[in-house]
Amino acid sequence: MENRIWLKGDTHLHTCNSDGKLTPGQLVEACQQAGLDYAIITDHNYNTVKASYTDKNLLVMQGQEITDDLGHINVWGKKVPQDPPYILKTVEDYDAVLAPCREAGATISVNHPFCSMCGFHMDLEHFHFDCVEVWNTIQHSDNIKNMNWWHNQLLQGNHIAAVGGSDFHKDIGPLKLLANPTTIVHTTAKTEETVLQALREGRSVVTNKPGTSMIYLTVGDANVGDTVSYAPGLTGKVAVTKFKKGHTIKVFNNNDVILEHTAAQSSDRMELDFEIRQPGFIRAEIDYTFRPVMRALYHTVEEKYLHADVADLPPFFWAFTNPIWIR
């Protein structure tokens, strides 16, 4: 197995070159202060980073969010060959912009596909994305829709990698939105090529923010993004760091929950073993629920800002892994 390192980053960031508040320099500094290892700046229809570079141990990567009413799509690692303004009124218009990006070697990710306010209004299966942004900005019920769609893709055997992106534009009062969530990649080096490869291959874990819980899911030496052969008695291990009281770790084997444990108290690290029952995949997820006061507040916020009619908020996910495939 190759030696790999874990790198924390944010895949979806905006500056004042589109509709963000911070200058590119201010955003880079904020990412450094947040303790990130990489950042992908994805201004709307604008290429802020002309070529990826490193500044004080932060890998700043080239990106752009292709944006119009039909959907938002991140292009990472290569300049969009066409210059804006783009004509993006049909599926064919999006194809015309994305095809040369893919030919140039870009990594392509669909953003917040089931967002109530700015979702994806084309056939998701038409585009053959490398990644899907399952977790967009601070947690809300639209992300549950994204998660359910992705989980169903896994059940069908589709190897599409999940990522998180803060979609950062600015902080709102005391609410710090940068790197919320954080996508932690398992990669061989801190370069544009290796980070993007890890994202495409599903070698990542998405968590609430840089300094919070981390999930380590393994089957022997295999880690997220790997494939192992099934045999009766095959076992795996899940370890959680900074496991919070009341949070629940779940391990899925396809559509079955084969391990579920709720923390009676907070702990620095917790490990559990489990048996894998069938071929397909395994993945892990930390879930939590709000207390009544926060539940009522969140319900009000969702009604106001998402126009969501949520009778009762479902459990949210605090962190999740990409799958280990079991063949």
Buried (B, 14 or more C-beta within 10 A) or exposed (E): EEEBEBBBBBBBBBBBBBEBEBEBEEBBBBBBEBEBBBBBBBBBBBBBBEEBEEEEEBBBBBBBBBBBEBBBBBBBBBBBEEEBEBEBEEBEBBEBBBEEBBEEEBBBBBBBBBBBEBBBEBEBEEBEBBBBBBBBBBBBBBBBBBBEBBBEBBEEEEBBBBBBBBBBBEEEEEEBBBBBBBBBBBBBEBBBEBBBBBBBBBBBBBBBBBEBBBBBBBBEEBBBBBEBEBEEEBEBBBBBBBBBEEBBBBBBBBEEEBBEBEBEEEEEEBEBEBEBBEBBBBBBBBBBEBEEEEEEEBBEEBEEEBEBEBEEBEBBBBBBBBBBBBE
